[in-house]
Amino acid sequence: MDNLELLHERYAKALFDFGKDTHAIDKIMQDLETLTRVIRSNDEFSRLLRHPEIGKDEKLKVLKAMSGIYRFCDSFMDFLKLLIRKNRLNLIHGIFLRHRDYYDIERKKVKVFIRSAVELTQAQLDKLSGYLRSFLKKEVILDAEVDPSLIGGLFLKVHDRIYDVSVKSALHGINKRLAE
């Protein structure tokens, strides 16, 4: 784990634990999702928050105004103040991703990334979701994308485990064995 990932992990864990202690875990998750969505969808806002020449007070004013619109909870605003004070606001997206992992684990949910060569039907997704739910013993959140380069089959990622049963992977394996 590199230093940046370590920082994401530490801040996410601290925020998650703080949310549990203050019974604000759901609201903090909602606020974090909102802020991340706004930052990712608005380049000007994102640049403003990351710009080194814009002072901490100005950044805090912007976030307080945003909080007025989106009704961020006090716990989340305290966390944002900490990030501003430590010049770590640029870590917010990575913190969001790690925090969401903690949140999903707490809620007994697991996100599964699926890549397939063709678009899967709803019936196929439902069947796959049911199988994964019974295998993992958790609610499954599917994130499916089409990747024609796979040629056929599926690529699944669950946490840090990868299941690659794609034609592309099989061809790569055959090519590797022939080269040996």
N, C-alpha and C positions, 0 to 999 in steps of 0.2 A: 504494500500500500504506500503510495507516494505521499508527500507532505500535504498536497491539496486535498486528496481523498481523506486523509487523516483529519484535516480541519473540518471538512464536510461532516464526517462521522461524529466528531466530538460536539460540534454545535448542534447537529440534528439530535443526538442523544440527550444533550442538555435541555434542548427545547421540548423534546418529547417527555422527559422526566418531569420537567417543570409543569407541563400541561397536565400530566397525571396528578401531580401534587396539588394543583390548583383546580382540578376537576374541569379543566377547559380544553381537554384533548381534542374534542370534535370541533370546537370553535377555532382553535389554533390551526388545525388541519385545513379548515375552510378558508381562514384568512391567508394562510401560506399559499394555498392553491390560487386564490384570487390575486395576490400580489405577483406571484410567478407568472400567471396568465397575462396580467397587464404588462409586466416587464417584457415578456417574450413577444407580445403583439404590438408594442409601441416602441420603436427604435429610439425616438427622441427621448422618451421617458427613461429608457434603459441607459442611454448615453449620459443623461443628466445625473443619474444615481452613481454611475461609475467614474464620472469626470473628476480628476484629481484636483482641479482648481476650484471646484464648487465646494464650499465649506460645509462642515458638518451641520451647522445650524440651518443652512438653507435646505440641505437634504432632509433634515428632520421636519422642517416646515412643510415640505412637499409631502412627506409620508403622513404627517398629521392631517393635512388637507385630504389626502386619499382615504385616511381612516374615517374622516367625517362622511365621506361618500359611501364607503363600504362597511363602516361600523366595525373596525378591527377591535378585538378585545384588548383590555389593558395588558394582559400577559404577553400578547403578541407585540404590542407597541413597546413594552419594556425590552423585549428581545431585539426588536429593530433598533432601539436606542443603543443597546450594547454593541450591535454590529456596526453602527455608525461610529460610535466612540472608538472601537478597535480597528476602524478602516477595513471592515470585512463584509460590507454590504454586497460586494461583487461575488460573494460565495452563495448568495441566496438560492440560486437554482440547484446547485449541488446539495445544499442543506435540505431543500424541498424534496429531492429524490430520495435521500437517505431517511428523512423524517417519514415520508410516505411508506417506506419499507417497515419501519417500526410500527407505524399506525396500522398497516395491513396485518402484520403479525399479531398485534394486540386484538384486532377484530377477527382473527382467524381467517384472513383472506390471503390469497396469493395471486400475483399478476403473472400471467403466462404469455410470453411473446411467441407468436406463431408466424412463420413465413411459409408460404406455399407458392407453387408455380402458377396456380390458377386460383381465382377467387372461390373460397369455400362457400357452400350454401348454408343457410341458417340451420338446416337439419344436420349438416355435418358439424357445424360449430357446436350445436347443442349436444350432439353425441360425444364429441371430443371433450366438451366441458363436463358432461356427466361422468365420463371415464376418469378425467383428471380429478374431479371432486371426490370420487370414491377412492382413488389411489392416494391423493394427498391429504384427505380428511380435512379439507378447508374449502371455503367458498372460493371459486375461481373467477378471476377477472381476465378475460381474453383480450389481447391486443393483436389483431390479425392484420397482416399485410401481404400483398401479392409481390412475389419476387420471381419474375420469369427466368432469371438465370439459374434457378434451382432445377429447371427442366421438368421435374416431377418430384413427388414425395413432400416431406415436411421438414422444417427446422423448428424446434421448440427450445425455448430458454425459460427455465424456472429457477429463480434466484441465480445462483452461480453454476447451475447444471445445464448442459447443452445436450439435446438429443437431435442428432442430425441424420435423418433417414431420407435424404434427398438424392436424386439421381446424380446431381452435380458432385456431391460428396463421394458417392460410390465410384463414379468415373475417376475422380481424383485419386481414390485409394487404389484402383486398378492401375492407373498410370504410374503411381508411385512404386507399386510392386513390380511392374514391368521394367521400370528404370533400374531397379536393384538387380 
